[in-house]
Amino acid sequence: MSSHGKKNRKRILTRRPRHVVGKEEKYRQERDKSDKEDEEPEQEENVWSPSFPVAMWDLEHCDPKKCSGKKLVRHGLVKILRLGARFSGLVLTPIGQKCVSPTDRDIIKDYGCAVVDCSWARLDDTPFSRMRTSNPRLLPFLVAANPINYGKPCQLSCVEAIAATLIITGFPEEAKFYLGKFSWGHSFLELNDELLKTYSLCTNAEEIISAQEKFLVDAREEKLNRHAISDFPPAISDSETEEEKEESVSINIISEMDEQIKNINIT
């Protein structure tokens, strides 16, 4: 055998064994890759942004890997505000006393909107006095679609709060653009389609509160009717269809409303 053949044979024998990746391992790798990409700054070409500023006070109460606000910052779509800074636009904050309404459109058009990213469990130690604004607002009743609080009333992520505000005040395309940065963004629009359309057609905050109260009354009645129907045996089979699964989610949402609606106090 020639020296050239011996070298090739030795190379083949010392070749590393092939590693076959199973389905579960492949899924884990793809998930980790997605998480890693989500942590890195987003680099995009020709990034479109609204004509008004969108900002956020970040109290760092949540996991930065799961915070929708931080992801928007990485996309260059949200500006971080420092404590002590004044924001002239509309600010979504837990200490707001007035509800967002279509009458706020000009405020957002001229000065933009911002959110306070903090935990509801840590309101007592949140320095709201250092987040100065002339236009504090609360959102009306809506249901979260983010992976952490899916189906829970009033527990919206930053991007959901921003999108809801933009839709109610007449900026639906901008809202869809922001939600489009998240794979689950469309679910927020689907879950709240009826409410968002109703709110956006109101003329002021008082009408939005009335629409919210009507929705909650109707939802409670629907819950009672569903419970009454559930007392009867199934007509066809016990197998759960996709429609029944969706109804189950609706029932869970209505059930949680009774626990959380008492915390809603907007005028």
C-alpha positions in Angstrom: 0.0 0.0 0.0 1.3 3.4 -0.9 2.1 6.0 1.7 -0.8 8.1 0.3 -3.2 5.2 0.9 -2.0 4.6 4.4 -2.6 8.3 5.3 -6.2 8.2 3.9 -6.9 4.9 5.8 -5.6 6.4 9.0 -7.8 9.5 8.4 -10.9 7.4 7.9 -10.3 5.3 11.1 -9.8 8.4 13.2 -12.8 10.2 11.9 -15.2 11.3 14.6 -18.4 9.2 14.9 -21.6 10.7 13.5 -23.9 12.1 16.1 -27.6 11.5 15.4 -29.9 14.1 17.1 -33.2 12.8 18.3 -36.4 14.8 17.9 -36.6 15.9 21.6 -32.9 17.0 21.5 -33.5 18.8 18.2 -36.5 20.6 19.7 -34.5 21.6 22.7 -31.6 23.0 20.6 -34.0 25.0 18.4 -35.7 26.4 21.6 -32.3 27.3 23.1 -31.3 28.9 19.8 -34.5 30.9 19.7 -33.9 32.1 23.3 -30.4 33.1 22.5 -31.5 35.1 19.5 -34.1 36.8 21.6 -31.5 37.9 24.1 -29.2 39.5 21.4 -29.8 43.0 20.0 -32.1 42.9 17.0 -30.5 44.1 13.8 -33.0 45.0 11.1 -32.9 46.9 7.9 -35.4 49.6 7.0 -37.1 49.4 10.4 -40.4 51.2 10.3 -41.6 53.0 13.4 -44.6 55.2 14.3 -44.4 59.0 13.9 -44.7 59.4 17.7 -42.4 58.2 20.5 -43.2 55.0 22.4 -41.3 54.7 25.7 -41.0 52.7 29.0 -40.0 53.1 32.5 -38.3 49.8 33.4 -38.4 48.9 37.1 -36.6 45.6 36.4 -39.2 43.6 38.3 -39.6 40.9 35.6 -37.4 38.3 33.9 -35.5 40.2 31.1 -35.7 37.2 28.9 -39.5 37.1 29.0 -40.2 40.9 29.1 -41.9 42.0 25.9 -40.9 45.6 26.6 -37.2 44.8 26.6 -37.6 43.0 23.3 -39.2 46.1 21.8 -36.2 48.1 23.2 -33.8 45.7 21.4 -35.8 46.3 18.2 -35.4 50.0 18.7 -39.2 50.5 19.0 -39.3 51.6 22.6 -37.1 54.1 24.4 -36.1 53.6 28.0 -37.0 56.5 30.3 -34.9 57.2 33.4 -36.5 57.8 36.8 -37.0 61.5 37.3 -37.7 62.2 33.6 -41.0 63.7 32.5 -43.0 62.2 29.6 -45.5 64.6 28.0 -47.5 61.9 26.3 -50.0 59.3 27.6 -48.6 57.0 30.3 -50.1 53.6 31.2 -49.6 53.3 34.9 -51.3 51.5 37.9 -51.8 54.8 39.6 -53.9 56.2 36.8 -57.4 57.3 37.6 -58.8 57.8 34.1 -59.4 55.3 31.4 -57.7 55.4 28.0 -60.2 56.5 25.4 -60.4 57.8 21.7 -60.2 61.3 23.1 -56.6 60.7 23.9 -55.7 60.3 20.2 -54.2 63.8 19.9 -52.0 63.3 23.0 -50.5 60.2 21.5 -50.2 61.8 18.0 -48.3 64.8 19.3 -46.4 63.3 22.2 -46.6 59.5 22.1 -47.3 56.9 24.8 -45.4 55.1 27.5 -45.8 52.2 29.9 -44.6 51.6 33.4 -43.1 48.1 33.5 -43.5 47.0 37.1 -45.0 44.2 39.1 -48.5 44.5 40.5 -47.1 42.7 43.6 -44.6 45.4 44.2 -46.7 48.6 43.8 -45.9 49.8 47.3 -42.2 50.1 46.6 -42.5 51.4 43.1 -41.4 55.1 42.9 -44.3 56.4 40.8 -43.6 60.0 41.9 -40.3 59.8 39.9 -42.2 59.0 36.7 -43.7 62.3 35.9 -46.6 62.8 33.5 -49.7 64.9 33.0 -51.6 62.1 31.4 -51.7 59.0 33.5 -54.1 56.3 32.3 -55.5 52.9 33.0 -56.7 50.4 30.4 -60.2 49.0 30.5 -60.9 45.3 30.9 -58.9 43.1 28.4 -57.6 39.5 28.5 -53.9 38.7 28.2 -52.6 36.4 25.4 -48.9 36.4 26.3 -47.4 33.0 27.2 -47.0 33.8 30.9 -50.5 35.0 31.6 -52.6 33.6 28.8 -56.3 33.9 29.4 -55.9 36.0 32.5 -57.9 39.2 32.8 -56.1 42.5 33.1 -52.5 41.0 33.3 -51.2 42.4 30.0 -47.6 42.5 29.0 -46.0 45.7 27.9 -46.6 45.2 24.2 -50.2 44.2 24.8 -50.8 47.3 26.8 -49.2 49.5 24.1 -51.1 47.8 21.3 -54.5 48.1 23.2 -53.9 51.8 23.8 -53.0 52.4 20.1 -56.1 50.5 18.9 -58.4 52.3 21.2 -57.0 55.7 20.2 -57.1 55.1 16.5 -53.7 53.7 15.6 -54.6 50.0 14.6 -51.8 49.6 12.1 -49.1 50.7 14.6 -50.6 48.3 17.1 -50.4 45.4 14.7 -46.8 46.3 13.9 -45.8 46.1 17.5 -47.7 42.8 18.1 -46.1 41.4 15.0 -42.8 41.2 16.8 -44.2 38.3 18.8 -45.4 34.9 17.5 -48.4 35.1 19.9 -49.3 38.7 19.1 -52.2 37.8 16.8 -53.8 35.9 19.7 -54.2 39.1 21.7 -56.2 40.6 18.9 -58.3 37.5 18.5 -59.1 37.1 22.2 -60.1 40.8 22.5 -61.5 41.5 19.1 -65.0 42.3 20.3 -63.9 44.4 23.2 -61.3 46.4 21.3 -63.7 47.2 18.5 -66.3 48.3 21.0 -63.8 50.5 23.0 -62.5 52.1 19.8 -66.0 53.2 18.8 -66.7 55.0 22.1 -66.5 58.7 22.2 -65.1 59.2 25.7 -63.9 57.4 28.9 -67.4 57.2 30.4 -68.7 55.3 27.4 -65.8 52.9 27.6 -66.6 52.2 31.3 -70.2 51.5 30.4 -69.1 49.2 27.6 -66.8 47.4 30.0 -69.5 46.9 32.6 -72.0 45.6 30.0 -69.4 43.1 28.8 -68.8 41.9 32.3 -72.5 41.6 33.1 -73.0 39.6 29.9 -70.0 37.4 30.6 -71.3 36.5 34.1 -74.7 35.6 32.7 -73.0 33.5 30.1 -71.0 31.8 32.9 -74.2 31.0 34.8 -75.9 29.6 31.6 -72.9 27.4 30.8 -73.0 26.0 34.3 -76.7 25.3 34.0 -76.1 23.5 30.7 -73.2 21.5 32.1 -75.7 19.8 34.5 -77.1 17.8 31.6 -75.4 14.7 30.1 -73.5 15.1 26.8 -75.8 14.6 23.8 -73.3 13.0 21.4 -70.0 11.9 23.0 -67.5 12.7 25.7 -64.7 13.5 23.2 -63.6 17.1 23.4 -63.7 19.0 20.1 -61.7 22.1 19.2 -64.8 24.2 19.7 -65.3 22.8 23.2 -61.7 23.5 24.1 -62.2 27.2 23.1 -65.3 27.3 25.2 -63.4 25.9 28.1 -60.9 28.7 27.8 -63.7 31.2 27.8 -65.2 29.7 30.9 -61.9 29.9 32.7 -61.5 33.6 31.7 -65.0 34.3 33.0 -64.2 32.5 36.3 -61.0 34.5 36.8 -62.9 37.7 36.2 -64.9 37.3 39.4 -61.6 37.1 41.3 -59.8 40.0 39.6 -62.5 42.5 38.6 -62.7 43.8 42.1 -59.3 45.3 41.6 -60.5 47.4 38.6 -61.3 50.9 39.7 -61.2 53.4 36.9 -63.3 56.4 36.1 
